[in-house]
Amino acid sequence: MLVPLAHSAIAPSQLAALLDAGAPSLAHLTLLDIAVIAIYFVMVIWIGFYLKSKANTSEEFFMAGREMTAWIAGLSFVSANLGSLELMGWAGSAYQYGILAAHWYWIGAIPAMLFLGIVMMPFYYVCKTHSVPGYLKLRYGQGASVVSAFSFAFMTVLMSGVNMFAMAEVMKVVLGWNLSFSIIVSSLAVAAYVALGGLRSAIFNEVLQFVLIWGGALLVPILGLIEAGGWNGLKARIAKNIATGIVAPGDYTHMWRSIGHFSDNPMGIHWTGIVFGLGFAISFGYWTTDFLVVQRVLAANNLRSARMAPVIGSFFKMAVPLIVILPGLLGLVVLQNANGSHMQLVGENVIKDCARNSADSGLADPSACSVALASTAVLPETQKAVLSGSGGVQLHSYNEVLPLMLVRYCSPGLLGLGITALIAGFMSGMAGNVSAFSAVWTYDIYKPLFNNKAKDEHYVAIGRWATILGVIISIGTAYMVMSAAGIMDYVQALFSFFISPLLGVVLMGMFWKRATRQGGFWGLLIGTLTSVGLYAWVKVDPSAVKYVAFSPLAKALAQDMYRALWSVSVAVLVTLVVSLCTPAHSLASLEGVVYGATKLPKEEPVPIYKNEYFWMVLAILCFLALNIYFW
């Protein structure tokens, strides 16, 4: 049962005065809910203070002393990626595109995670680098490292802003809190515990947050499937809603069957975009070169633990669609407006054009709202109700589907646990980006460019101040997300800009001895500019999408896949051509950073249940089984 705000201990006028509420709330947290959330905040801040004494050197602050076990590193590896943008963004994408969104968890993650653990981790770990730009410095020199460092630092604060925005959305939907208030307040705890305890504090909190996320979010798919009549019942109800026009046409329940042609699925994507754009350019770029996740594995206590961590994480990653994708699909059939009609969610851009000042003040701009609604699949009668200011119908965005589902199913206490799960997701995602920003700023920007002769304590202090700086910049970037139709459209665009070209350069450097410093620098720079240029081209001339994504039907996420493929291809080609035109490195200078020029340490035999290759094979079998079942 939900507790209406009108019956709460805090009157609506008081709440509005205190928080400048920008939207009507759907529920009010009881004292039990507030207690659950308060206990969580106390725990994470306490962890930060407790671990402060173990973050005095740069190795401890930035790399957690390299003392993490395979399980701790593996759970942190997954949890750092399981932020609010994952929980809310992909739930919203599942509402838009159906089960196609699960590709980002399976083909868009598992092969790359296994490749990182088994093939690439030895090079990262053996050379004892503090970051991926640090590896580029060893392989290509300062030029490529600086380009990568600035790109990565820019991306991390943008991604951190996404998590802030996602958390603010939860507070807006559930409690009616003003977005700005939520963004500022919810960032303070992360700034505190990361600045205090460094990566060690971030990792231990991420493990705690992983447990809370599953505990708080698992109730939604279970109760939702019961209401929908199981998986078969859900498929039947989606088909019925498509037939009546409530849901836009498309195949929402098959992963591969509907991507033989651009027009056969809601995303407007072909299987080549999924396999090569997502399965290679985006996923390998993210999971093998994004320092946010690689940093967690580098904190492992030995090479075997570093190799096992991504393999362990792959099993948990395969299960995440249960608490992320499934709620989005359920939202297509179970969400209702206050007047009993079916709720249809829209993009953030539509919400912005149809913004309300309060529950009864009418539309801010009726003409803009009318035009925005006309471009959606919202039923005519629903559009009329929105434009007339009917209290029985309210617009909500795709990004709000998960909190809307939480409000629908969670009673007092359980709602607090569910909100805590989303807060934990926010903190996990933001802390991961902020701690990575701190390490890259200190080691790959500040130290080589400004002060490379300071004492170790100085760099720890710079890392703590960089944490605060990262949070402040992230607050500003959070507002940029509001112009995106969906959170994940924004995120995948960032990946195609910065991560995919980096992948091409790293792979060429790690597996081709002939790659040179000049080749790596120009490959990374031109690959990045190619992706940004293609994005700008489509923005200026929307008809250009047929050249960039090979179809005028490609939606934003589909465009990101092909743009990533273009950028990694250009990066590889430029690295290849420039390297062949410049002097080669000596073999001795490549030791520790190139496959074939590096002697890897021998590992002692272990029982099969501790062997990373055994678990890798098992993960591959699970991955194939899931794809076949949902084909």
C-alpha positions as CSV (number, residue, x, y, z in Angstrom):
1,M,0.0,0.0,0.0
2,L,1.1,3.5,-0.8
3,V,0.7,6.3,1.8
4,P,-0.8,9.4,0.0
5,L,1.1,12.6,0.6
6,A,-2.1,14.3,1.8
7,H,-2.2,11.8,4.8
8,S,1.4,12.2,5.7
9,A,2.9,13.9,8.7
10,I,4.4,16.6,6.4
11,A,1.8,18.8,4.7
12,P,2.0,19.4,1.0
13,S,2.6,23.1,1.5
14,Q,5.4,22.5,3.9
15,L,7.1,20.0,1.6
16,A,6.8,22.4,-1.3
17,A,8.3,25.3,0.7
18,L,11.1,23.1,2.0
19,L,12.1,21.4,-1.3
20,D,10.6,23.6,-4.0
21,A,8.8,20.6,-5.3
22,G,8.6,20.6,-9.1
23,A,6.3,17.6,-9.6
24,P,3.4,15.9,-7.7
25,S,4.7,13.0,-5.6
26,L,3.4,9.5,-6.1
27,A,4.1,8.3,-2.6
28,H,5.4,9.4,0.8
29,L,8.0,7.5,2.7
30,T,6.9,6.4,6.2
31,L,9.1,6.5,9.2
32,L,10.1,2.9,8.5
33,D,11.2,3.8,4.9
34,I,13.1,6.8,6.1
35,A,14.9,4.6,8.8
36,V,16.0,2.1,6.1
37,I,17.5,4.9,4.0
38,A,19.1,6.6,7.0
39,I,20.8,3.4,8.2
40,Y,22.3,3.0,4.7
41,F,23.7,6.5,4.6
42,V,25.2,6.1,8.1
43,M,26.8,2.9,7.0
44,V,28.5,4.3,3.8
45,I,29.8,7.4,5.6
46,W,31.1,5.2,8.5
47,I,32.9,3.0,5.9
48,G,34.6,6.1,4.5
49,F,35.8,7.3,8.0
50,Y,36.8,3.7,9.0
51,L,39.0,3.2,5.9
52,K,40.6,6.7,5.9
53,S,43.5,5.4,8.0
54,K,44.2,2.8,5.2
55,A,44.4,5.4,2.4
56,N,47.5,7.3,3.3
57,T,49.8,6.4,0.3
58,S,49.0,6.8,-3.4
59,E,49.0,3.0,-3.8
60,E,46.4,2.7,-1.0
61,F,44.3,5.7,-2.1
62,F,44.2,5.1,-5.8
63,M,44.6,1.3,-6.0
64,A,43.3,0.0,-2.6
65,G,46.8,-1.3,-1.9
66,R,46.2,-4.1,-4.5
67,E,44.8,-6.3,-1.7
68,M,41.4,-7.3,-3.1
69,T,40.4,-10.9,-3.5
70,A,38.9,-12.2,-6.7
71,W,35.4,-12.2,-5.3
72,I,35.6,-8.7,-3.9
73,A,37.2,-7.3,-7.1
74,G,34.7,-9.2,-9.2
75,L,31.6,-7.9,-7.3
76,S,33.0,-4.4,-7.3
77,F,33.8,-4.7,-11.1
78,V,30.1,-5.4,-11.8
79,S,28.7,-3.0,-9.2
80,A,30.7,-0.1,-10.5
81,N,28.8,-0.6,-13.7
82,L,25.5,-1.1,-11.9
83,G,24.7,2.5,-11.2
84,S,21.4,4.4,-11.4
85,L,21.9,4.9,-15.1
86,E,22.0,1.2,-15.5
87,L,19.0,0.5,-13.3
88,M,16.9,3.4,-14.7
89,G,18.4,3.9,-18.1
90,W,18.2,0.4,-19.3
91,A,14.7,-0.1,-17.7
92,G,13.7,2.9,-19.8
93,S,15.4,1.5,-22.9
94,A,13.6,-1.8,-22.4
95,Y,10.3,0.1,-22.3
96,Q,11.3,1.8,-25.6
97,Y,13.0,-1.1,-27.4
98,G,11.9,-4.3,-25.7
99,I,14.2,-7.2,-24.8
100,L,16.6,-5.9,-27.4
101,A,18.1,-3.9,-24.5
102,A,19.3,-7.1,-22.9
103,H,21.9,-7.3,-25.7
104,W,23.9,-4.7,-23.7
105,Y,24.1,-7.2,-20.9
106,W,24.9,-10.3,-22.9
107,I,26.6,-9.9,-26.2
108,G,27.4,-6.4,-25.1
109,A,29.3,-7.5,-22.0
110,I,30.1,-11.2,-21.5
111,P,32.6,-11.8,-24.4
112,A,34.5,-8.6,-23.6
113,M,34.6,-9.3,-19.8
114,L,36.0,-12.8,-20.5
115,F,38.5,-11.4,-23.0
116,L,39.7,-8.8,-20.4
117,G,40.2,-11.4,-17.7
118,I,41.9,-14.1,-19.7
119,V,43.8,-12.2,-22.4
120,M,44.3,-8.5,-21.5
121,M,44.5,-8.5,-17.7
122,P,48.1,-10.0,-17.6
123,F,49.4,-7.0,-19.5
124,Y,47.6,-4.4,-17.3
125,Y,48.6,-6.2,-14.1
126,V,52.2,-7.1,-14.9
127,C,53.2,-3.5,-15.9
128,K,51.6,-2.3,-12.6
129,T,50.0,0.7,-14.3
130,H,47.6,2.9,-12.2
131,S,45.3,3.5,-15.2
132,V,44.6,2.7,-18.9
133,P,46.1,6.1,-19.9
134,G,49.1,4.9,-17.9
135,Y,49.4,1.8,-20.1
136,L,49.2,4.0,-23.2
137,K,52.1,6.1,-21.8
138,L,54.2,2.9,-21.5
139,R,53.2,1.7,-25.0
140,Y,52.8,4.9,-27.0
141,G,54.4,7.7,-25.0
142,Q,53.0,10.9,-23.4
143,G,51.1,12.2,-26.4
144,A,48.5,9.3,-26.7
145,S,48.3,9.1,-22.9
146,V,47.4,12.8,-22.5
147,V,44.7,12.6,-25.2
148,S,43.3,9.5,-23.6
149,A,43.5,11.0,-20.1
150,F,41.6,14.2,-21.0
151,S,39.0,12.3,-23.0
152,F,38.5,9.9,-20.1
153,A,38.4,12.6,-17.4
154,F,35.8,14.5,-19.5
155,M,33.7,11.3,-19.9
156,T,33.8,10.3,-16.3
157,V,32.4,13.6,-15.0
158,L,29.7,13.4,-17.7
159,M,28.8,9.9,-16.7
160,S,28.8,10.9,-13.0
161,G,26.3,13.6,-13.9
162,V,24.1,11.0,-15.5
163,N,24.0,9.1,-12.2
164,M,23.2,12.3,-10.3
165,F,20.3,13.0,-12.7
166,A,19.0,9.5,-12.4
167,M,18.9,9.7,-8.6
168,A,17.2,13.1,-8.8
169,E,14.6,11.5,-11.1
170,V,13.8,8.9,-8.4
171,M,13.3,11.6,-5.8
172,K,11.1,13.6,-8.2
173,V,8.9,10.7,-9.2
174,V,8.5,9.1,-5.8
175,L,8.5,12.2,-3.5
176,G,8.0,15.2,-5.8
177,W,11.4,16.7,-4.8
178,N,12.9,19.4,-6.9
179,L,15.6,18.0,-9.3
180,S,18.3,20.6,-8.2
181,F,17.8,19.8,-4.5
182,S,18.1,16.1,-5.1
183,I,21.2,16.4,-7.3
184,I,23.1,18.6,-4.8
185,V,22.2,16.7,-1.6
186,S,22.6,13.2,-3.0
187,S,26.2,14.0,-4.2
188,L,27.5,15.0,-0.8
189,A,27.7,11.5,0.7
190,V,29.7,10.2,-2.3
191,A,32.1,13.1,-2.2
192,A,32.6,12.4,1.5
193,Y,33.4,8.6,1.5
194,V,35.5,8.6,-1.7
195,A,37.6,11.6,-0.6
196,L,38.1,10.0,2.8
197,G,38.8,6.3,1.9
198,G,39.8,6.4,-1.8
199,L,39.3,3.4,-4.0
200,R,39.2,1.0,-1.0
201,S,36.2,2.8,0.4
202,A,34.6,2.9,-3.0
203,I,35.1,-0.9,-3.5
204,F,33.8,-1.9,-0.1
205,N,30.7,0.3,-0.6
206,E,30.2,-1.1,-4.1
207,V,30.0,-4.6,-2.6
208,L,27.5,-3.4,0.0
209,Q,25.6,-1.6,-2.7
210,F,25.5,-4.7,-5.0
211,V,23.7,-6.6,-2.2
212,L,21.3,-3.8,-1.6
213,I,20.5,-3.3,-5.2
214,W,19.5,-6.9,-5.6
215,G,17.6,-7.0,-2.3
216,G,15.7,-3.9,-3.1
217,A,15.0,-4.3,-6.8
218,L,14.2,-8.1,-7.1
219,L,10.6,-7.6,-5.7
220,V,9.5,-5.7,-8.8
221,P,10.0,-8.3,-11.4
222,I,8.6,-11.1,-9.2
223,L,5.4,-9.3,-8.4
224,G,5.2,-7.9,-11.9
225,L,5.3,-11.3,-13.5
226,I,2.7,-12.6,-11.1
227,E,0.4,-9.7,-12.1
228,A,1.1,-10.2,-15.8
229,G,0.5,-14.0,-15.7
230,G,4.1,-15.1,-16.1
231,W,6.4,-14.7,-19.2
232,N,3.8,-16.0,-21.6
233,G,1.2,-13.8,-20.1
234,L,3.4,-10.8,-20.4
235,K,4.1,-11.5,-24.1
236,A,0.4,-11.9,-24.8
237,R,-0.5,-8.6,-23.0
238,I,2.2,-6.7,-24.9
239,A,0.9,-8.2,-28.2
240,K,-2.7,-7.0,-27.2
241,N,-1.5,-3.5,-26.4
242,I,0.3,-3.3,-29.7
243,A,-2.9,-4.3,-31.5
244,T,-4.9,-1.6,-29.7
245,G,-2.3,1.1,-30.3
246,I,-1.3,1.5,-26.7
247,V,2.2,0.3,-27.4
248,A,4.2,1.2,-30.5
249,P,4.5,-1.6,-33.1
250,G,7.5,-3.8,-32.9
251,D,8.8,-7.1,-31.6
252,Y,9.5,-6.5,-27.9
253,T,10.1,-10.1,-26.7
254,H,12.7,-11.6,-29.1
255,M,16.4,-10.7,-29.2
256,W,17.6,-12.0,-32.6
257,R,14.5,-12.9,-34.5
258,S,13.6,-9.3,-35.2
259,I,16.9,-7.8,-36.2
260,G,17.2,-9.2,-39.7
261,H,16.0,-5.9,-41.1
262,F,16.1,-2.3,-39.8
263,S,12.3,-2.0,-40.0
264,D,11.5,-5.2,-38.0
265,N,12.3,-3.9,-34.5
266,P,11.6,-0.8,-32.4
267,M,15.3,0.2,-32.3
268,G,15.7,0.3,-36.1
269,I,18.9,-1.8,-36.0
270,H,20.3,-4.6,-38.1
271,W,22.1,-7.6,-36.6
272,T,25.4,-6.3,-37.9
273,G,25.1,-3.3,-35.6
274,I,24.5,-5.6,-32.6
275,V,27.3,-8.0,-33.4
276,F,30.0,-5.7,-34.6
277,G,29.0,-2.3,-33.3
278,L,27.8,-3.4,-29.8
279,G,29.5,-6.8,-29.5
280,F,32.9,-5.5,-30.5
281,A,33.3,-1.7,-30.8
282,I,31.2,-0.6,-27.7
283,S,31.5,-3.6,-25.4
284,F,35.2,-4.4,-25.9
285,G,35.9,-0.7,-25.7
286,Y,34.1,-0.3,-22.4
287,W,35.0,-3.5,-20.6
288,T,38.6,-3.6,-21.6
289,T,39.7,0.0,-21.8
290,D,37.4,2.0,-19.5
291,F,39.4,2.7,-16.4
292,L,36.3,2.9,-14.3
293,V,35.9,-0.9,-14.4
294,V,39.6,-1.9,-15.1
295,Q,40.7,0.0,-12.0
296,R,38.7,-2.4,-9.8
297,V,40.4,-5.5,-11.3
298,L,43.8,-3.8,-11.0
299,A,43.2,-3.7,-7.2
300,A,43.3,-7.5,-7.0
301,N,45.9,-9.1,-4.8
302,N,47.6,-11.3,-7.5
303,L,47.4,-12.1,-11.2
304,R,45.1,-15.1,-10.8
305,S,42.6,-13.0,-8.8
306,A,42.8,-10.2,-11.4
307,R,42.0,-12.8,-14.2
308,M,39.2,-14.4,-12.1
309,A,37.5,-11.1,-11.2
310,P,35.9,-10.4,-14.6
311,V,35.0,-14.1,-15.0
312,I,33.2,-14.1,-11.7
313,G,31.6,-10.8,-12.6
314,S,30.3,-12.2,-15.9
315,F,27.8,-14.5,-14.1
316,F,26.3,-11.7,-12.1
317,K,26.2,-9.5,-15.2
318,M,24.1,-12.1,-17.1
319,A,21.5,-12.0,-14.3
320,V,21.1,-8.2,-14.2
321,P,18.4,-8.1,-16.9
322,L,16.1,-9.8,-14.4
323,I,16.0,-6.6,-12.3
324,V,16.5,-4.0,-15.1
325,I,15.1,-5.2,-18.4
326,L,12.1,-7.1,-17.1
327,P,10.7,-4.2,-15.1
328,G,10.8,-2.1,-18.3
329,L,8.9,-4.7,-20.3
330,L,6.4,-5.1,-17.4
331,G,5.8,-1.3,-17.5
332,L,4.4,-1.7,-21.0
333,V,1.4,-3.6,-19.6
334,V,0.9,-2.9,-15.9
335,L,1.4,0.9,-15.4
336,Q,-1.8,2.9,-15.1
337,N,-2.8,6.6,-14.7
338,A,-4.8,7.8,-11.8
339,N,-8.0,7.6,-13.9
340,G,-7.4,3.9,-14.6
341,S,-6.2,4.4,-18.2
342,H,-3.0,2.8,-19.4
343,M,0.1,4.9,-18.7
344,Q,2.2,5.7,-21.8
345,L,5.7,7.0,-21.1
346,V,7.5,9.5,-23.4
347,G,11.0,11.0,-23.9
348,E,12.6,13.6,-21.6
349,N,12.3,16.1,-24.4
350,V,8.5,15.7,-24.5
351,I,8.4,16.1,-20.7
352,K,10.4,19.3,-21.0
353,D,8.0,20.8,-23.6
354,C,5.0,19.8,-21.5
355,A,6.4,20.8,-18.1
356,R,4.0,21.7,-15.3
357,N,4.6,24.3,-12.7
358,S,2.4,22.5,-10.3
359,A,-0.4,19.9,-10.2
360,D,-3.1,22.4,-11.2
361,S,-1.4,25.3,-12.9
362,G,-1.7,24.0,-16.4
363,L,0.9,23.5,-19.1
364,A,3.9,25.8,-19.3
365,D,3.6,25.9,-23.1
366,P,0.5,24.2,-24.6
367,S,1.5,24.7,-28.2
368,A,5.0,23.2,-27.7
369,C,3.5,20.3,-25.8
370,S,0.9,19.6,-28.5
371,V,3.7,19.5,-31.2
372,A,5.9,17.2,-28.9
373,L,3.0,14.8,-28.2
374,A,2.1,14.6,-31.9
375,S,5.5,13.0,-32.6
376,T,4.9,10.2,-30.1
377,A,2.7,7.1,-30.0
378,V,0.6,8.5,-27.2
379,L,-3.1,7.8,-27.8
380,P,-5.2,10.8,-29.0
381,E,-7.5,10.7,-26.0
382,T,-4.4,10.7,-23.7
383,Q,-2.9,13.6,-25.5
384,K,-6.2,15.5,-25.1
385,A,-6.3,14.8,-21.4
386,V,-2.7,16.0,-21.0
387,L,-3.4,19.2,-23.0
388,S,-6.6,19.9,-21.0
389,G,-4.7,19.6,-17.7
390,S,-6.8,16.7,-16.5
391,G,-5.6,15.5,-13.1
392,G,-6.2,11.9,-14.0
393,V,-3.4,11.8,-16.5
394,Q,0.2,12.8,-16.0
395,L,3.2,12.4,-18.3
396,H,6.2,10.5,-17.2
397,S,9.5,9.7,-19.1
398,Y,11.0,6.4,-20.1
399,N,13.6,7.0,-17.4
400,E,11.0,6.9,-14.7
401,V,9.7,3.4,-15.4
402,L,11.6,1.7,-12.6
403,P,10.6,4.1,-9.8
404,L,7.0,4.0,-11.1
405,M,7.1,0.2,-10.8
406,L,8.6,0.4,-7.3
407,V,5.8,2.7,-6.2
408,R,3.3,0.3,-7.7
409,Y,4.4,-2.8,-5.8
410,C,6.3,-1.7,-2.6
411,S,4.5,-1.2,0.7
412,P,6.0,0.9,3.6
413,G,9.4,-0.5,4.5
414,L,9.8,-2.3,1.2
415,L,9.5,1.0,-0.6
416,G,12.3,2.3,1.6
417,L,14.4,-0.7,0.6
418,G,13.6,-0.2,-3.0
419,I,14.5,3.5,-2.9
420,T,17.7,2.5,-1.0
421,A,18.5,0.1,-3.8
422,L,18.3,3.0,-6.3
423,I,20.3,5.3,-4.1
424,A,22.9,2.6,-3.7
425,G,23.0,2.3,-7.5
426,F,23.5,6.0,-7.8
427,M,26.3,6.0,-5.3
428,S,27.9,3.0,-6.9
429,G,27.9,4.5,-10.3
430,M,28.9,8.0,-9.2
431,A,31.6,6.8,-6.8
432,G,33.1,4.6,-9.6
433,N,33.4,7.5,-12.0
434,V,34.6,10.0,-9.4
435,S,37.3,7.7,-8.0
436,A,38.5,6.9,-11.6
437,F,38.5,10.6,-12.4
438,S,40.6,11.3,-9.3
439,A,43.2,8.7,-10.3
440,V,43.4,9.8,-14.0
441,W,43.6,13.5,-13.1
442,T,46.3,12.9,-10.6
443,Y,48.5,10.4,-12.3
444,D,47.9,11.1,-16.0
445,I,47.2,14.8,-16.1
446,Y,48.5,16.7,-13.1
447,K,51.7,14.6,-12.4
448,P,53.2,14.5,-16.0
449,L,52.0,18.0,-17.0
450,F,52.3,20.1,-13.8
451,N,54.4,18.5,-11.1
452,N,56.2,15.2,-11.4
453,K,58.6,15.6,-8.5
454,A,56.3,16.0,-5.5
455,K,56.2,13.6,-2.5
456,D,53.7,10.8,-2.4
457,E,51.6,12.6,0.2
458,H,51.1,15.5,-2.2
459,Y,49.6,13.3,-4.8
460,V,47.2,11.8,-2.2
461,A,46.1,15.3,-1.3
462,I,45.6,16.2,-5.0
463,G,43.6,13.0,-5.4
464,R,41.2,14.0,-2.6
465,W,40.8,17.5,-4.0
466,A,40.2,16.0,-7.5
467,T,37.4,14.0,-6.0
468,I,35.7,17.1,-4.8
469,L,36.3,18.8,-8.1
470,G,34.9,15.8,-10.0
471,V,31.7,16.0,-7.9
472,I,31.3,19.8,-8.5
473,I,31.7,19.4,-12.3
474,S,29.3,16.4,-12.3
475,I,26.6,18.5,-10.7
476,G,26.8,20.8,-13.8
477,T,26.8,18.0,-16.3
478,A,23.7,16.4,-14.7
479,Y,21.6,19.2,-16.3
480,M,22.9,18.3,-19.7
481,V,21.1,14.9,-19.5
482,M,17.7,16.6,-19.4
483,S,17.8,17.3,-23.1
484,A,18.3,13.6,-24.0
485,A,15.2,11.5,-24.9
486,G,16.6,8.7,-22.8
487,I,19.5,8.3,-20.4
488,M,21.1,5.5,-22.3
489,D,21.0,7.3,-25.7
490,Y,23.2,10.0,-24.0
491,V,25.5,7.4,-22.4
492,Q,26.0,5.3,-25.5
493,A,26.8,8.5,-27.5
494,L,29.6,9.2,-25.0
495,F,31.0,5.7,-25.3
496,S,31.1,6.0,-29.1
497,F,33.0,9.3,-28.8
498,F,35.7,8.2,-26.3
499,I,35.8,4.5,-25.6
500,S,35.6,2.9,-29.1
501,P,38.6,4.7,-30.7
502,L,40.6,3.9,-27.6
503,L,39.8,0.2,-28.1
504,G,41.4,0.2,-31.5
505,V,44.6,1.9,-30.3
506,V,44.9,-0.3,-27.3
507,L,44.4,-3.5,-29.2
508,M,46.9,-2.5,-31.9
509,G,49.4,-1.6,-29.3
510,M,49.0,-4.7,-27.2
511,F,49.0,-7.3,-30.1
512,W,51.0,-5.6,-32.9
513,K,54.7,-5.0,-32.2
514,R,55.0,-2.6,-35.2
515,A,52.6,0.0,-33.7
516,T,54.5,3.2,-33.0
517,R,54.0,6.2,-30.8
518,Q,53.0,8.4,-33.7
519,G,50.5,5.8,-34.9
520,G,48.9,5.5,-31.5
521,F,48.6,9.3,-31.0
522,W,47.1,10.0,-34.4
523,G,44.9,6.9,-34.3
524,L,43.3,7.9,-31.0
525,L,42.9,11.6,-31.9
526,I,41.4,11.0,-35.4
527,G,39.3,8.1,-34.3
528,T,37.7,10.3,-31.5
529,L,37.2,13.2,-33.9
530,T,35.6,10.9,-36.4
531,S,32.9,9.8,-33.9
532,V,32.2,13.3,-32.8
533,G,32.1,14.5,-36.4
534,L,29.6,11.8,-37.4
535,Y,27.4,12.7,-34.4
536,A,27.5,16.4,-35.4
537,W,26.7,15.6,-39.0
538,V,23.5,13.8,-38.1
539,K,22.5,16.6,-35.7
540,V,22.9,19.2,-38.5
541,D,21.5,17.0,-41.3
542,P,19.2,14.2,-39.9
543,S,19.1,12.6,-43.4
544,A,22.8,11.7,-43.0
545,V,21.7,8.9,-40.7
546,K,21.3,6.7,-43.7
547,Y,25.0,7.0,-44.4
548,V,26.2,6.7,-40.8
549,A,23.9,3.9,-39.7
550,F,23.1,2.5,-43.1
551,S,19.4,3.1,-42.7
552,P,17.1,6.1,-42.2
553,L,15.1,4.0,-39.7
554,A,18.0,3.8,-37.1
555,K,17.1,5.2,-33.7
556,A,19.6,6.9,-31.4
557,L,21.0,3.7,-29.9
558,A,21.3,2.1,-33.3
559,Q,23.2,5.1,-34.6
560,D,25.6,4.9,-31.6
561,M,26.5,1.3,-32.5
562,Y,27.4,2.1,-36.1
563,R,29.2,5.4,-35.1
564,A,31.3,3.4,-32.6
565,L,32.2,0.9,-35.4
566,W,33.2,3.7,-37.7
567,S,35.4,5.3,-35.0
568,V,37.2,2.1,-34.0
569,S,37.8,1.2,-37.7
570,V,39.3,4.7,-38.4
571,A,41.5,4.5,-35.3
572,V,42.9,1.1,-36.3
573,L,43.4,2.2,-39.9
574,V,45.2,5.4,-39.0
575,T,47.3,3.6,-36.4
576,L,48.3,1.0,-39.0
577,V,49.2,3.5,-41.8
578,V,51.1,6.0,-39.6
579,S,53.0,3.2,-37.8
580,L,54.1,1.8,-41.1
581,C,55.4,5.2,-42.1
582,T,57.3,5.8,-38.9
583,P,60.3,4.1,-37.2
584,A,59.6,0.9,-35.3
585,H,60.3,0.5,-31.5
586,S,63.0,-1.9,-30.4
587,L,61.8,-5.2,-29.0
588,A,63.4,-4.6,-25.7
589,S,61.3,-1.4,-25.2
590,L,58.1,-3.4,-25.7
591,E,58.7,-5.8,-22.9
592,G,55.7,-5.8,-20.4
593,V,53.3,-4.1,-22.8
594,V,53.1,-6.1,-26.0
595,Y,51.9,-9.7,-26.5
596,G,54.9,-11.8,-27.7
597,A,57.4,-9.5,-26.2
598,T,56.4,-10.1,-22.6
599,K,57.2,-13.0,-20.4
600,L,54.2,-13.7,-18.2
601,P,54.7,-15.1,-14.7
602,K,54.0,-18.8,-14.3
603,E,51.0,-19.7,-12.1
604,E,50.8,-22.7,-9.8
605,P,48.3,-25.4,-10.7
606,V,45.0,-25.1,-8.8
607,P,41.9,-27.4,-8.4
608,I,39.4,-27.1,-11.3
609,Y,36.9,-25.1,-9.2
610,K,39.5,-22.4,-8.8
611,N,40.7,-22.4,-12.4
612,E,39.7,-19.3,-14.4
613,Y,39.5,-21.3,-17.7
614,F,36.9,-23.7,-16.2
615,W,34.7,-20.8,-15.1
616,M,35.2,-19.1,-18.5
617,V,33.8,-22.1,-20.3
618,L,30.9,-22.3,-18.0
619,A,30.1,-18.6,-18.5
620,I,30.2,-19.1,-22.3
621,L,27.7,-22.0,-22.1
622,C,25.3,-19.9,-19.9
623,F,25.7,-17.0,-22.4
624,L,24.8,-19.2,-25.4
625,A,21.9,-20.8,-23.5
626,L,20.3,-17.4,-22.7
627,N,20.6,-16.1,-26.3
628,I,19.1,-19.3,-27.7
629,Y,16.2,-19.3,-25.3
630,F,15.3,-15.6,-26.0
631,W,16.2,-15.9,-29.7
